[in-house]
Amino acid sequence: MDQTNEVTIVGVGPAGIAAAIYLQRAELHPILLEKNEPGGLLRHAYLVENYPGFPGGIRGCTLAEQFVKQLHMVGVSITKSGVTHVHHHGDKFHIETDQGCLVSSTIIISTGTIPRKLEIPGSASIEGTRLFYEPRSIPLKEKGVKKRILVIGGGDIAFDYTLTLLNWGHKVTIISRSKPTCLPPLHERVIKNGATIHTMCVPEEIVEHRENILLRCRWNEHIEELPFNFIVVACGRAPNTSFLSPTFKKCFDTALDFPKTSLPGLYFAGDVVRGTYRQVGIAVGDGIHAAMMVEHYLRKRPVKS
């Protein structure tokens, strides 16, 4: 995949897709790199209600598919490839992937976020088998078989994941260290659909016990053991920037005017830079904003003789 191009977009969630559509229409023909399914975290949203144009809300997976469909309709393809390292040399960006190296005049980083790990005794040994960070990873092969699933977290994502699991017919319990911080409609729907919520409950250890896993937690000044088949963790998210060089990370940490950074040609867009302000509309706006900046930068740069 060794090649040189004008603009590369790393991460194909709402921000990356919006940027790519704009740039393709501006005839700048971006290269898109994504190791997972396009659409990002949006694919896991039970119902998106804050995005204009859908008065009754829309399933996150459905909206993601519409985004990808529009991307393909304007003629943009996605290269399925993981990015391992990005650095800057001269006036070019060097992007190392598992399929080779790209050299690009500009780059938009729209890699979103990764979940914060649950770090209690016993959690690491069951990660990927009984403990997961999003519902669609759970191996629920037996249709119609109700499982007991624990969701750890008190924010929008935790309650959104709970609605997905309830919709699939499972018995769900939420535990949160404090009072839930999710939007009131999410809290109401979760209660209405039969989930159990334990607040002021601190997870301390996971123990495997026959067909179950036991979560030992401190709740109301007592130690309780709660049995479940699976655990879904939604305890916050962090920027997905591990592949960036130290120079890029410094640009990321010190930038005050996203999408633009102090390094010409480098832009960040979407959830990767938005902290807790993660909304589809914000990500789409960021992507278009970054794309317009890229276009301006490329059109105005000096022509080498």
Residue pairs with C-beta under 8 A, 6 or more apart in sequence:
1 79
1 81
1 97
1 99
1 100
1 101
1 102
2 100
2 101
2 102
3 102
3 103
4 92
4 102
4 103
4 104
5 29
5 30
5 31
5 102
5 103
5 104
5 105
6 28
6 29
6 30
6 104
6 105
6 106
6 298
7 23
7 28
7 29
7 30
7 31
7 104
7 105
7 106
7 107
7 108
7 294
7 298
8 30
8 31
8 32
8 33
8 93
8 95
8 102
8 104
8 106
8 107
8 108
9 16
9 19
9 20
9 23
9 30
9 31
9 32
9 33
9 107
9 108
9 110
10 16
10 33
10 83
10 86
10 95
10 107
10 108
10 109
10 110
10 111
11 33
11 34
11 40
11 109
11 110
11 111
11 112
11 240
11 270
11 272
12 20
12 32
12 33
12 34
12 38
12 39
12 40
12 71
12 78
12 110
13 38
13 39
13 40
13 41
13 42
13 110
13 112
13 270
13 271
13 283
14 39
14 40
14 42
14 64
14 67
14 270
14 280
14 283
14 284
14 287
15 108
15 110
15 112
15 269
15 270
15 271
15 272
15 283
15 284
15 286
15 287
15 290
16 32
16 34
16 40
16 108
16 110
16 269
16 270
16 287
17 38
17 39
17 67
17 68
17 70
17 71
17 287
18 67
18 283
18 284
18 285
18 286
18 287
18 288
18 291
19 30
19 108
19 110
19 269
19 287
19 288
19 290
19 291
19 294
20 30
20 32
20 71
20 76
20 287
20 291
21 70
21 71
21 74
21 76
22 287
22 288
22 291
22 292
22 295
23 29
23 30
23 291
23 294
23 295
24 30
24 74
24 75
24 76
25 74
26 291
26 295
28 294
28 295
28 298
30 76
30 108
31 79
31 102
31 104
32 76
32 77
32 78
32 79
33 78
33 79
33 81
33 82
33 83
33 95
33 97
33 102
34 78
34 79
34 80
34 81
35 80
35 81
35 82
35 83
35 98
37 43
38 64
38 67
38 68
38 71
38 78
39 60
39 61
39 64
39 65
39 67
39 68
40 64
40 112
40 270
40 271
41 112
41 113
41 271
41 278
42 48
42 60
42 61
42 63
42 64
42 67
42 280
43 60
43 61
43 64
43 136
44 60
44 61
44 134
44 135
44 136
44 160
44 161
44 164
45 59
45 60
45 61
45 63
45 160
46 59
46 60
46 160
46 161
46 163
46 164
46 167
47 57
47 58
47 59
47 60
47 160
47 163
48 54
48 57
48 58
48 59
48 60
48 63
48 280
49 57
49 185
50 279
50 280
50 281
51 58
51 63
51 279
51 280
51 281
52 281
54 63
63 280
71 78
79 99
81 97
81 98
81 99
82 97
82 98
83 95
83 96
83 97
83 111
83 243
84 96
84 97
84 98
84 243
85 95
85 96
85 243
85 245
86 93
86 94
86 95
86 96
86 107
86 109
86 243
86 244
86 245
86 248
87 93
87 94
87 245
87 247
87 248
88 94
88 245
88 247
88 248
88 263
88 266
91 105
91 264
91 265
92 103
92 104
92 105
93 103
93 104
93 105
93 106
93 107
93 265
93 266
94 101
94 102
94 103
95 101
95 102
95 103
95 104
95 107
105 265
105 298
105 301
106 265
106 266
106 267
106 294
106 297
106 298
107 265
107 266
107 267
108 259
108 267
108 268
108 269
108 287
108 290
108 291
108 294
109 241
109 244
109 248
109 252
109 266
109 267
109 268
109 269
109 272
110 268
110 269
110 270
110 272
110 283
110 286
110 287
110 290
111 239
111 240
111 241
111 243
111 272
112 240
112 270
112 271
112 272
113 237
113 238
113 239
113 240
113 271
113 272
113 278
114 237
114 238
114 239
114 240
115 133
115 134
115 233
115 234
115 235
115 236
115 237
115 238
116 235
116 236
116 237
116 238
117 123
117 233
118 131
118 152
118 203
118 231
118 233
118 235
120 203
120 204
120 205
120 206
121 204
121 205
121 206
122 205
122 206
122 207
122 208
123 131
123 206
125 208
126 206
126 208
126 213
126 231
128 137
130 208
130 213
130 229
130 230
130 231
131 206
131 213
131 230
131 231
131 232
131 233
132 138
132 230
132 231
132 232
132 233
133 232
133 233
133 234
134 161
134 232
135 161
135 164
135 165
135 168
135 232
138 149
138 230
138 232
140 147
140 168
140 170
144 169
146 169
146 170
146 171
147 170
147 171
147 229
147 230
148 170
148 171
148 173
148 212
148 227
148 228
148 229
148 230
149 165
149 170
149 171
149 172
149 173
149 228
149 229
149 230
149 231
149 232
150 172
150 173
150 174
150 175
150 215
150 226
150 228
150 230
150 231
150 232
151 158
151 161
151 162
151 165
151 172
151 173
151 174
151 175
151 231
151 232
151 233
151 234
152 158
152 174
152 175
152 176
152 203
152 231
152 232
152 233
152 234
152 235
153 174
153 176
153 233
153 234
153 235
153 236
154 174
154 176
154 177
154 178
154 179
154 180
154 181
154 182
154 199
155 180
155 181
155 182
155 234
155 236
156 181
156 182
156 183
156 186
157 234
157 237
158 174
158 176
158 180
158 182
158 234
158 235
159 174
159 180
159 182
159 183
159 186
159 187
159 189
159 190
160 186
161 232
161 234
162 172
162 174
162 190
162 195
163 186
163 189
163 190
163 193
165 172
165 232
166 172
166 190
166 193
166 194
166 195
167 193
171 194
172 194
172 195
172 196
173 195
173 196
173 197
173 198
173 226
173 228
174 180
174 190
174 195
174 196
174 197
174 198
175 197
175 198
175 199
175 201
175 203
175 215
175 217
175 219
175 226
176 197
176 198
176 199
176 200
176 201
177 200
177 201
177 202
178 199
178 200
179 199
179 200
180 187
180 197
180 199
190 197
191 197
198 219
200 219
200 220
201 217
201 218
201 219
201 224
202 217
202 218
202 219
203 215
203 216
203 217
204 216
204 217
204 218
204 223
205 215
205 216
206 213
206 214
206 215
206 216
206 231
207 213
207 214
207 216
207 225
208 214
209 227
211 229
212 227
212 228
212 229
213 227
213 228
213 229
213 230
213 231
214 225
214 226
214 227
214 228
215 225
215 226
215 228
215 231
216 223
216 224
216 225
217 223
217 224
217 226
218 224
237 271
237 278
239 252
239 271
239 272
239 273
240 272
241 248
241 249
241 252
241 272
244 252
247 263
248 263
248 266
251 261
251 262
251 263
251 266
252 261
252 268
252 273
254 262
255 261
255 262
255 268
255 273
258 267
258 268
258 269
258 273
258 286
259 267
259 268
259 269
259 273
259 286
259 289
259 290
259 293
260 267
260 293
261 267
261 268
264 297
265 294
265 297
267 290
267 293
267 294
268 290
269 283
269 286
269 287
269 289
269 290
270 282
270 283
270 286
270 287
271 278
271 283
273 286
274 282
274 283
274 286
